Amino acid sequence: YISGVLIDGTTHDVTLRDVEVSNSKAVGAANAYWNGDGFTTEVNTFNIRFENTVARGNTDAGYDLKSSNTVLVNAVADENNRSFRLWSDSITMQDSISLNPTHAGGNGGVAHVWLGAGATVTLENFQFSDGLLPNTLFDLSKGGATLTLVDTSIPLTYANLVWLMNGSIIDQIVTTPN
């Protein structure tokens, strides 16, 4: 596997601030999975924080996160196969953005946000944009995932680009200013 930044073992209490990772690229046969991630955290890592980070031009995920108690603030994912690939049951993203998911090759689809089976993720003020045609916005097809959207709307042009399967749910919360 190729990863720009890999956090593994039992690593914990880490903050990545003002870091950019670009062009972690795997290549292979057309029917192979091209796994090249920008930021990767593995199972058993915890209390990981990303502040003002950018993942750009990776053949798989910009952020492939399996860590628990993970927070992303002002995270940007641009031109990755999947902008945010989230596996954990305790991830929160605030004021983050996904731009132009791009399929570089191999098998596997594109998505702004992909959740693994049983993942629990909260997106607060999440923004997204596609260069031309809209791509999959939320892929919760692995099942049992819960996505909570706070002050994040799903435009009608993306209504058919949200995949909910096998008990996955999306909760939308709109806060009102005081």
ChimeraX attribute file (.defattr): number of C-alpha atoms within 10 A of each C-alpha:
attribute: neighborCount
match mode: 1-to-1
recipient: residues
	/A:1	9
	/A:2	19
	/A:3	25
	/A:4	18
	/A:5	17
	/A:6	15
	/A:7	21
	/A:8	16
	/A:9	12
	/A:10	11
	/A:11	16
	/A:12	17
	/A:13	11
	/A:14	14
	/A:15	14
	/A:16	14
	/A:17	14
	/A:18	12
	/A:19	14
	/A:20	18
	/A:21	20
	/A:22	20
	/A:23	19
	/A:24	24
	/A:25	20
	/A:26	19
	/A:27	14
	/A:28	12
	/A:29	10
	/A:30	10
	/A:31	10
	/A:32	12
	/A:33	16
	/A:34	24
	/A:35	20
	/A:36	25
	/A:37	35
	/A:38	29
	/A:39	27
	/A:40	21
	/A:41	24
	/A:42	19
	/A:43	16
	/A:44	14
	/A:45	21
	/A:46	22
	/A:47	16
	/A:48	21
	/A:49	19
	/A:50	20
	/A:51	18
	/A:52	16
	/A:53	19
	/A:54	23
	/A:55	27
	/A:56	24
	/A:57	26
	/A:58	34
	/A:59	28
	/A:60	34
	/A:61	34
	/A:62	36
	/A:63	29
	/A:64	23
	/A:65	26
	/A:66	25
	/A:67	27
	/A:68	20
	/A:69	17
	/A:70	24
	/A:71	20
	/A:72	22
	/A:73	18
	/A:74	16
	/A:75	26
	/A:76	24
	/A:77	30
	/A:78	25
	/A:79	27
	/A:80	33
	/A:81	30
	/A:82	32
	/A:83	34
	/A:84	28
	/A:85	23
	/A:86	24
	/A:87	24
	/A:88	22
	/A:89	21
	/A:90	18
	/A:91	24
	/A:92	18
	/A:93	22
	/A:94	18
	/A:95	17
	/A:96	21
	/A:97	21
	/A:98	25
	/A:99	18
	/A:100	24
	/A:101	34
	/A:102	23
	/A:103	20
	/A:104	19
	/A:105	19
	/A:106	18
	/A:107	14
	/A:108	16
	/A:109	16
	/A:110	23
	/A:111	26
	/A:112	31
	/A:113	22
	/A:114	26
	/A:115	26
	/A:116	21
	/A:117	20
	/A:118	17
	/A:119	22
	/A:120	21
	/A:121	23
	/A:122	21
	/A:123	20
	/A:124	19
	/A:125	16
	/A:126	19
	/A:127	18
	/A:128	20
	/A:129	16
	/A:130	17
	/A:131	11
	/A:132	7
	/A:133	9
	/A:134	16
	/A:135	21
	/A:136	21
	/A:137	25
	/A:138	21
	/A:139	24
	/A:140	26
	/A:141	18
	/A:142	18
	/A:143	19
	/A:144	18
	/A:145	26
	/A:146	22
	/A:147	21
	/A:148	17
	/A:149	20
	/A:150	18
	/A:151	16
	/A:152	17
	/A:153	13
	/A:154	15
	/A:155	7
	/A:156	8
	/A:157	10
	/A:158	13
	/A:159	12
	/A:160	10
	/A:161	16
	/A:162	18
	/A:163	17
	/A:164	18
	/A:165	14
	/A:166	12
	/A:167	14
	/A:168	21
	/A:169	17
	/A:170	16
	/A:171	10
	/A:172	16
	/A:173	13
	/A:174	12
	/A:175	8
	/A:176	6
	/A:177	4
	/A:178	3
